[in-house]
Amino acid sequence: MSNNNNGNKINPKLIESIGYLGSLLSCITFVPQVYLSWKSHSVGDLSLIMVLIVNFSCIVWLTYAYLIKSRPVLIANTIVLILSLMLLYFKLTF
């Protein structure tokens, strides 16, 4: 059990579940943009700088997740990196 600031015990499974929920929500945010870009072959309004920052951010988060052995952070950022790499590919080829 982990302690919060009030000294109360928090179930580690609850903490892990919150991490996985956050991971799921982070991944879902990119799916509509990837799908729309793929289907329409249009990425004119998509910012290249934003896509590059997201890719770099994911690499930093993956490094952090590996170092602290955080599975939810590792899973979420692996999926977001794949999705953002797809957006980068679309941006460079469409």
N, C-alpha and C positions, 0 to 999 in steps of 0.2 A: 504494500500500500504506500502511496505517495502522500506527503503532507502538502496542504495548500497553506497560504499565509495565515490562516486562522488556526492551524494545527489540526484541522479535520482530516481524516483519512479519505483518500480518493482511490477508488478501485482502478488498478492499472488497466483492466479490460475496458473500462469506460473511457479512460484517456486514449487508449488505442483506437477505440470505436470512433471517438471524436476526430482523431487523426485521419482515419479512413474516410469518414464522411467529408471532411475538408478536401481530401484528395479527390474524391469522386466529383465534388462540386467544381473544383479547379479544372478537372479534365473536361467536364461538360461544357464549360464556358467557351472552349475553342471549337467544339464539334460543329455548331451551326455555321461559323465562318468558313471552316474548311469545306464543308459540304456545299455551301453556296458558291464559294470560289471555284470548286471543282465542277459543279454543275453548270455554272454560267460562263466559265472560262474568262471571268472578269475580276481583276484585282486592282483596277485603277485607283480606287479610293483607299486601298490598303497601304498603310505607311510602312515603307521598307525599314526605316529606323526602328519603329515599334517591333517589327518582326525580329530584327537583329538583336534588340535588347532582350526580348523574351527568350530567344535562343541562348544568349549569354547568361541570362538570369537562371535558366534551367540548368546549365552546366555548373554554375556556382552552387545552386541548391543540391544538385546531385552529388557534388563533392562533399558538401556539408552532411547530407544524408548518409553517405557512405562512412564518413568519419565518426558520426555519432550512432550509426547502425539504426537509423530510423526508417523502417519499412514504408510507412504511409507517405513520407516525404519522397522517398526513392521512387515509389510506384507512380505517384502523381506527376513528378517532374520528368520521369521517363516518358510517360504518355504525352504530357504537354510538349516536351521537346520533339517527339515524333510529329505531333500535329503542327507545331510551329515550323518544323523543317519542311513539312508539306506546304505550308503557306509560303515559305521562302522559295521553294521550288516553283510554285505557281506564280509568284511575283516575278521571278526571273525568266519564266518561260511563256507566260500568257501575254 
